[in-house]
Amino acid sequence: MSSPTSAPSAPAKLPRIVAASLVGTTIEWYDFFLYGSAAALVFNKLFFPDSDPLVGTLLAFVTYAAGFAARPLGALVFGHFGDRLGRKRLLVLSLLLMGGATFAIGLLPTHAAVGTAAPVLLTVLRLVQGFALGGEWGGAVLLVSEHGDARRRGFWAAWPQTGAPAGQLLATGVLSLLTALLSDAAFTDWGWRIPFLLSGVLVLVGLWIRLSVDESPVFKEALARAESHGDRATEKLPLVSVLRHHWREVLIAMGARMAENISYYLITAFILVYATTAADVSRQTALNAVLIGSAVHFAVIPAWGALSDRVGRRPVYLFGAIGIGLWIFPFFSLIDTGSFGLLILAVAVGLTLNGAMYAPQAAFFAEMFATRVRYSGASIGAQFASVAAGAPAPLIATALFAEYDSATPIALYMIAAALVTVVAVAVARETRQRDLGEIGAGDLRDASPDPAAKAVTS
């Protein structure tokens, strides 16, 4: 029997916890993805006007990648204090930082007004965005994972993951609407600022919802247990404990993220460059395809999460990794046709396969680590991988395309990432149905690979 202290939240309470995490992650990803889309569409002209168009796009993606560079630092700082002070406080702070930086981007002067100071300021604000997002993901998924029970944890923890496609949907939708209503000149002159300024309103809504939820019961139990045994000081540096006891899980998490992270940014960010350049598709058409694909992504993530509760995290994750490796050549072939319908098919199938990795990821990573280091462990594994995966993905893809004028090298790059993920997940232990309140520092090292061995019964 589960102990009373580790019992899940009441059914009526859990949807509110899920909503608080989902709204916050949606806003944060809206802010983050908005920058990526703007980098592909207008930032090359506004902040790097003296460059060749493709070189300007590369420079815009360099500032885009800078946000990823700050994510590991955010993971370290937010993970440290999240494991010591709780999940809720840090989630409120991450939302404020992200929203403030995005709103400020909407007020930035361009290169024409202040010269080289413009791209410098843009990069600084992008670093703040990345720092905030580095701490956001771990806290959001843990708040839900630690409120729920093992039997449906994959389903409930997948909902904060839908914040990524929801944010992409919102960012792409706003940009698509503006490009449809405004002329190219008006959009480039002032219209691009509107989506960034809109972030200020969204942050107020997110804060109102997040401040209304309770701290994770699993964290409160672990903190109380540590204090009762007089060992609260033992986790003053959660990072040290993570690297000492969970280094294997950190490496597995990093490897598992490679195919998921790279495929997502190729499908949603680089496509805006490739489709408009190689296939001569209009900017509006490419945005609309990503918009529809993001809606499909949002719908399939909870389904994949629920399936991981039935068959395990690893089988679902492996299906997505193998699938995206097989799909990448057809993906580019469909885009090359220039057909809007086939472009939608390419993006929708790609994001569906991505969802098979992204959906179980929240529960999978949370179940790898002990409670007092879980925020640090999950965040470090996820965000350090993003530096090697999502950060350079659009940059590498754009550089390969500029060098070879072909999608083949880009597809091979994606297949290599898929192979890394397959190996990482294949050597991982199945984590389904573990009791998060009872995982200790040494439990995972000695755990049986049989998920039933750690099952929670009621």
C-alpha positions in Angstrom: 0.0 0.0 0.0 1.2 3.5 -0.7 1.8 5.6 2.3 -0.8 8.3 3.0 1.8 11.0 2.6 2.6 9.9 -0.9 -1.0 9.5 -2.0 -1.9 11.4 -5.2 -4.0 14.6 -5.2 -7.7 14.3 -5.2 -9.2 13.9 -8.7 -10.9 17.3 -8.5 -7.6 18.9 -7.7 -5.4 17.4 -10.3 -7.0 19.0 -13.4 -6.3 22.4 -11.8 -2.6 21.4 -11.2 -2.4 20.3 -14.8 -4.1 23.5 -16.0 -1.6 25.6 -14.1 1.4 23.8 -15.6 -0.1 23.8 -19.1 -1.0 27.5 -19.2 2.5 28.4 -17.9 4.3 26.2 -20.3 2.2 27.3 -23.2 3.0 31.0 -22.5 6.7 30.2 -22.1 6.9 28.2 -25.3 4.9 30.8 -27.1 7.6 33.3 -26.2 10.4 31.0 -27.1 9.0 29.8 -30.4 7.9 33.3 -31.4 11.6 34.2 -31.5 12.4 31.2 -33.7 9.7 32.0 -36.2 10.7 35.7 -36.3 14.4 34.8 -36.7 13.4 32.8 -39.8 11.1 35.5 -41.2 12.2 39.1 -40.3 15.2 39.3 -37.9 17.7 38.7 -40.7 16.5 42.0 -42.3 15.9 44.0 -39.1 19.0 43.1 -37.1 21.5 41.9 -39.7 20.7 44.0 -42.8 24.2 44.2 -44.2 24.4 40.4 -44.8 23.5 38.2 -47.7 19.9 37.0 -47.1 21.0 33.4 -46.3 23.9 34.6 -44.2 21.6 37.0 -42.4 19.3 34.0 -41.6 22.3 32.1 -40.3 23.2 35.0 -38.0 19.6 35.3 -36.8 19.7 31.6 -36.0 22.9 32.2 -34.0 21.0 34.5 -31.7 18.2 31.9 -31.7 20.8 29.3 -30.5 22.0 31.6 -27.8 18.8 31.0 -26.0 19.6 27.3 -25.8 23.1 28.0 -24.5 21.5 29.7 -21.4 19.1 26.8 -20.8 21.7 24.6 -18.9 22.5 27.5 -16.6 18.8 27.9 -16.0 18.5 24.2 -15.3 21.3 24.3 -12.7 20.0 27.4 -10.9 16.3 26.6 -11.0 17.0 22.9 -10.3 19.1 23.7 -7.2 16.6 26.1 -5.7 13.6 24.0 -6.9 15.0 21.0 -5.0 15.6 23.0 -1.9 12.6 25.5 -1.8 9.9 23.7 -3.9 8.6 23.7 -7.4 5.9 26.4 -7.3 8.1 29.4 -6.4 10.5 28.8 -9.1 7.8 28.3 -11.7 6.4 31.7 -10.9 9.9 33.3 -11.3 10.5 31.5 -14.6 7.3 32.8 -16.0 8.1 36.4 -15.0 11.6 36.3 -16.5 10.4 34.8 -19.8 7.5 37.1 -20.2 9.5 40.2 -19.3 12.2 39.4 -21.9 9.7 38.7 -24.6 7.8 41.9 -24.0 11.1 43.8 -24.1 12.0 42.3 -27.5 8.8 43.9 -28.8 10.2 47.3 -27.8 13.7 46.8 -29.2 15.1 49.3 -31.7 16.4 47.8 -34.9 19.8 48.0 -36.6 18.6 51.0 -38.6 18.0 52.9 -35.4 20.9 52.0 -33.1 23.3 50.0 -35.3 25.2 47.1 -33.8 23.6 47.7 -30.4 20.4 46.2 -31.7 21.7 42.6 -32.3 23.6 42.8 -29.0 20.4 43.7 -27.0 18.5 41.0 -28.9 21.0 38.4 -27.9 20.9 39.4 -24.3 17.1 39.1 -24.1 17.4 35.8 -25.9 19.7 34.6 -23.2 17.2 35.6 -20.5 14.5 33.7 -22.4 16.7 30.6 -22.5 17.7 30.9 -18.8 14.0 31.0 -17.8 13.0 28.1 -20.1 15.8 26.0 -18.7 14.1 26.2 -15.3 10.5 26.1 -16.5 10.3 22.6 -18.1 11.5 20.6 -15.1 9.3 22.3 -12.6 6.2 22.2 -14.7 6.3 18.5 -15.4 7.3 17.6 -11.8 4.5 19.6 -10.3 2.1 17.4 -12.3 4.0 14.1 -12.0 4.4 14.5 -8.2 0.6 15.2 -7.7 -0.6 12.3 -9.8 -0.4 8.5 -9.2 1.7 6.0 -11.1 -1.1 4.3 -13.0 -1.9 7.4 -15.1 1.2 9.5 -14.6 2.2 9.2 -18.3 -1.2 10.7 -19.4 -1.3 13.5 -16.8 2.4 14.5 -17.2 2.0 14.6 -20.9 -0.3 17.6 -20.6 2.4 20.1 -19.7 4.2 18.7 -22.7 1.3 20.0 -24.9 2.4 23.4 -23.9 5.1 23.2 -26.6 2.7 22.6 -29.5 0.2 24.9 -27.9 2.8 27.7 -27.7 3.9 26.9 -31.3 0.3 27.0 -32.4 -0.3 30.3 -30.7 2.9 31.9 -31.9 2.5 30.6 -35.5 -1.2 31.5 -35.5 -0.6 35.1 -34.4 2.2 35.5 -37.0 0.1 33.8 -39.7 -2.8 36.2 -39.0 -0.6 39.2 -39.1 1.1 38.2 -42.3 -2.3 37.7 -43.9 -3.7 41.0 -42.7 -0.6 43.2 -43.2 1.5 43.9 -46.2 5.1 42.7 -46.2 6.3 46.2 -45.6 3.9 46.9 -42.7 4.8 43.5 -41.1 8.5 44.2 -41.4 8.1 47.8 -40.2 6.0 47.3 -37.1 3.7 44.3 -37.3 6.3 41.8 -36.0 6.3 43.6 -32.6 2.6 42.8 -31.8 3.1 39.1 -30.9 6.0 40.0 -28.6 4.0 42.7 -26.8 1.0 40.4 -26.4 3.2 38.3 -24.1 2.7 40.8 -21.3 -1.0 40.1 -21.2 -0.5 36.3 -21.4 2.0 36.4 -18.5 -0.6 38.0 -16.2 -3.1 35.2 -16.9 -0.4 32.6 -16.3 0.6 34.1 -13.0 -3.0 34.2 -11.7 -3.4 30.5 -12.4 0.0 29.4 -11.1 -0.3 31.3 -7.8 -3.5 29.4 -7.1 -2.0 25.9 -6.9 -0.4 24.0 -4.0 3.2 22.8 -3.7 4.0 19.2 -4.7 3.0 16.8 -1.9 5.9 14.5 -2.8 8.3 17.3 -2.3 6.7 18.4 0.9 6.9 14.8 2.2 10.6 14.5 1.3 11.4 17.8 2.9 9.6 16.9 6.1 11.3 13.5 6.2 14.8 15.1 5.7 14.1 17.6 8.5 12.8 14.9 10.9 16.1 13.0 10.4 18.2 16.1 10.7 19.7 15.8 7.3 18.3 18.7 5.4 21.8 20.0 4.8 22.7 16.9 2.8 21.2 18.2 -0.4 22.6 21.7 -0.2 24.1 21.0 -3.6 21.7 18.8 -5.5 23.9 18.9 -8.6 26.6 17.0 -6.7 24.1 14.3 -5.6 22.8 14.0 -9.2 26.3 13.5 -10.6 27.2 11.0 -7.9 24.1 8.8 -7.8 22.3 9.5 -11.1 25.0 10.1 -13.7 23.8 7.2 -15.8 20.2 8.5 -15.8 21.5 12.0 -16.8 23.4 10.5 -19.8 20.3 8.5 -20.8 18.1 11.5 -20.7 20.5 13.5 -22.8 20.7 10.8 -25.4 16.9 10.3 -25.4 16.4 14.0 -26.2 18.6 14.1 -29.3 16.1 12.8 -31.9 13.1 14.5 -30.2 14.8 17.9 -29.9 16.5 18.0 -33.3 13.4 16.7 -35.2 11.1 19.3 -33.6 13.2 22.3 -34.6 13.8 21.0 -38.1 10.1 20.5 -38.6 8.9 23.7 -37.1 11.7 26.3 -37.5 14.0 25.2 -40.4 11.0 24.3 -42.5 10.3 28.0 -42.8 13.7 28.5 -44.5 13.7 25.3 -46.6 10.1 25.4 -47.9 10.3 29.1 -48.9 13.8 28.6 -50.6 13.9 25.1 -52.1 10.2 24.6 -52.9 9.4 28.2 -53.6 6.4 28.0 -51.1 5.1 31.3 -49.8 5.8 32.3 -46.2 2.1 32.2 -45.5 1.8 28.7 -46.8 4.7 27.4 -44.7 3.3 29.1 -41.6 -0.1 27.5 -42.2 1.4 24.1 -42.6 3.2 24.4 -39.2 0.0 25.8 -37.7 -2.0 22.7 -38.7 0.8 20.3 -37.8 1.1 21.9 -34.3 -2.7 21.2 -33.8 -2.1 17.6 -34.6 0.9 17.5 -32.3 -1.2 18.9 -29.5 -3.9 16.3 -30.0 -1.6 13.2 -30.1 0.6 14.0 -27.1 -1.9 13.0 -24.4 -2.7 9.8 -26.4 0.9 8.8 -26.6 1.2 9.6 -22.8 -1.8 7.3 -22.0 -0.3 4.6 -24.2 3.0 4.8 -22.2 0.9 4.0 -19.1 -0.2 0.8 -20.7 2.8 -0.6 -22.5 5.7 1.4 -20.9 7.7 4.5 -21.6 10.4 2.8 -23.6 8.3 1.1 -26.3 6.5 4.3 -27.1 9.7 6.4 -27.1 11.5 3.8 -29.3 8.7 3.8 -31.8 9.0 7.6 -32.2 12.7 7.6 -32.5 12.8 4.9 -35.2 9.8 6.4 -37.0 11.3 9.8 -37.3 14.5 8.3 -38.7 12.5 6.5 -41.4 10.3 9.5 -42.1 12.9 12.2 -42.7 13.6 11.5 -46.4 9.9 11.3 -47.3 9.5 14.5 -45.2 11.7 16.5 -47.5 10.4 14.8 -50.6 6.9 15.9 -49.8 8.0 19.5 -49.2 9.9 19.6 -52.5 6.6 19.1 -54.4 5.4 22.5 -53.3 1.9 21.1 -52.7 0.2 22.6 -49.6 -1.6 19.3 -48.8 1.6 17.3 -49.0 3.4 19.9 -46.9 0.8 19.5 -44.2 1.2 15.7 -44.4 4.9 16.0 -44.0 4.7 18.2 -40.9 1.7 16.4 -39.3 3.3 12.9 -39.6 6.7 14.3 -38.4 5.2 15.9 -35.4 3.1 12.8 -34.6 6.3 10.7 -34.5 8.0 13.4 -32.4 5.0 13.3 -30.0 5.7 9.6 -29.4 9.0 10.7 -27.9 7.9 14.0 -26.3 4.8 12.7 -24.6 6.3 10.0 -22.3 9.4 12.1 -21.7 8.0 14.0 -18.8 7.1 10.9 -16.7 10.1 9.0 -17.9 12.6 11.6 -16.8 10.8 12.3 -13.5 10.8 8.6 -12.7 14.6 8.4 -13.1 15.5 10.6 -10.1 15.0 10.8 -6.3 12.7 13.5 -5.0 15.3 15.7 -3.4 17.3 15.9 -6.7 14.5 15.3 -9.2 14.2 19.0 -10.3 18.0 19.2 -10.9 18.3 15.7 -12.5 15.4 16.1 -14.9 16.3 19.6 -15.8 20.1 18.9 -16.3 19.4 15.9 -18.4 16.9 17.7 -20.6 18.5 21.1 -20.9 22.1 20.1 -21.4 21.0 17.9 -24.3 19.3 20.9 -25.9 22.7 22.6 -26.3 23.8 19.8 -28.6 20.4 19.1 -30.1 17.8 21.8 -30.6 20.2 24.8 -30.3 22.3 24.1 -33.4 19.7 22.2 -35.3 18.3 25.0 -37.5 21.8 26.5 -37.8 23.4 23.2 -38.9 20.5 22.5 -41.3 20.7 25.9 -42.8 24.5 25.7 -43.2 24.2 22.2 -44.8 21.6 23.5 -47.2 23.7 26.5 -48.1 26.7 24.3 -48.7 25.1 21.4 -50.6 21.8 22.8 -51.9 20.2 19.5 -51.0 18.2 18.0 -48.2 20.1 14.7 -48.2 22.9 15.9 -45.7 20.2 17.3 -43.4 18.3 14.0 -43.5 21.4 12.0 -42.7 22.0 14.4 -39.7 18.5 13.6 -38.4 19.1 9.8 -38.9 22.3 10.0 -36.8 20.4 11.7 -34.0 17.7 9.1 -34.1 20.3 6.3 -33.8 21.7 8.0 -30.6 18.2 8.2 -29.1 17.5 4.5 -29.9 20.7 3.4 -28.2 20.0 5.6 -25.1 16.4 4.4 -24.6 17.3 0.8 -25.4 19.8 0.7 -22.5 17.4 2.5 -20.1 15.4 0.7 -17.4 11.6 0.8 -17.7 10.2 3.3 -15.1 6.5 2.9 -15.5 4.5 2.6 -12.1 7.3 3.7 -9.9 6.3 5.5 -6.7 8.0 8.9 -6.9 7.8 9.3 -3.1 9.8 6.2 -2.5 12.7 6.5 -5.0 15.9 7.0 -3.1 19.3 8.0 -4.2 20.4 4.4 -4.7 17.1 2.8 -5.8 17.5 3.3 -9.5 21.0 1.9 -9.6 19.8 -1.3 -8.0 16.3 -1.4 -9.5 14.9 -4.4 -11.3 14.2 -3.8 -15.0 10.8 -5.4 -14.4 8.3 -2.5 -13.9 6.0 -4.7 -11.8 8.7 -4.9 -9.2 8.1 -1.2 -8.2 4.4 -1.1 -8.9 2.1 0.9 -6.7 -0.9 -1.0 -5.5 -3.9 0.3 -3.8 
